[in-house]
Amino acid sequence: MGCFFVQVFVGHALSYLTASRNGLSDAELEDVLSLDDTVLNDVFQHWLPPLRRLPPLLIPRLVDELGRYLVEREANGTSVVYWYQNGLHSDNDNDNKWSK
């Protein structure tokens, strides 16, 4: 991942995604991160915007960068992003007794 993203933003975004039951839409992820003062303080450390809300282009860029690990699917009639299970496991994990 390029140096564009800050560690706090990525870490919190992935934490919210992991904590979700069925995944999050881009709008939901943007809303949740916009309520997270730690993320906003990190994103806006050099500039104070008139409206303290996550810039809308950050979520699509993050999803694009992490595309190998995420899948877009439908949940409750909405398009959401969630972890792509096969992208997180190596071929050796198929021998794991828990995956049988």
N, C-alpha and C positions, 0 to 999 in steps of 0.2 A: 504494500500500500504506500502511496506517495506521501510526502511530508505535508500535504495539504491538511490532513486531518489531525486534530489534537487528540491525545490519548484519553482525556476525560470524556470528550464527545463520543468517541468510538466505544469506549468501555461502558458508558452508561447506555448508549443505544443498544449494544449487544445484550446488556443485562436486562433491559426492558423486553427485548425480543425473546430472550430465554425464559423470562418469567411469565410471558403471555401463554395462554392455554392453546389458542388456535393460530397465533401469529398476529401481526399488527399491520394495518394499512399504512400507507405513507402519511396520511393525514393524522392518524392516531399516534404514530411515532413522533411526528412533528409536534403535536399537541403535548404529549407527555414530556418530551425533552424541553419544550418551551416553558414548562412549569418547574423545571429542575434548575434551581439557582446556581448550583455548582457548574453545570454545563454552560449556562448563559454567562456566568462570570469568566469562564475560560474562553468561550467563543468571542466575547466582546471585551477582552482585556485591553485592547488598544483603541477602542472606539465605543462611545455611548450612543446607541441608536435612539431615535425618538420613541419607538415602540420596542420594548424588550421582548422579542420573540425570535425564535430560531429562524435564520434565513431559509426560505423554502427550497432552495436548490441543494442544500446540504444532504437531505435524505436521499434524493435520487442519485447523487454522486456516491454516497456511501453504499447504497444498494448495488450500483454499477461496479464499484471496486470489490465488493464482497460477493459478486454474482456466482462465483464457483461454490460458495457455501450456503447460498440462499435459494429458495424456490418460491415462486409466486403461485398461489393457489386460491381457491374460493372457500370462504368460511362465512356462514350466515349471510350469504348473498353479497358478500363484499370481497374484493380482491385484496389479499393480504400477503405479506412476506413472512416466511418462516425458515427455520434451518432445513437445509437439504441434507438428510441423514447420511446418504452415501458420500457426500463431500467431506464429512467429518471423520470418516473411518478409513484406515488403510486396508489394503488387501489382506494383510495378516490378521486383521480383526475378525475375519470370517471364521477363524478357527476358535474364537472365543466361545466358551461353553455357555455364556449368557445370551448369545445371539441365536441360539438354536431353539 
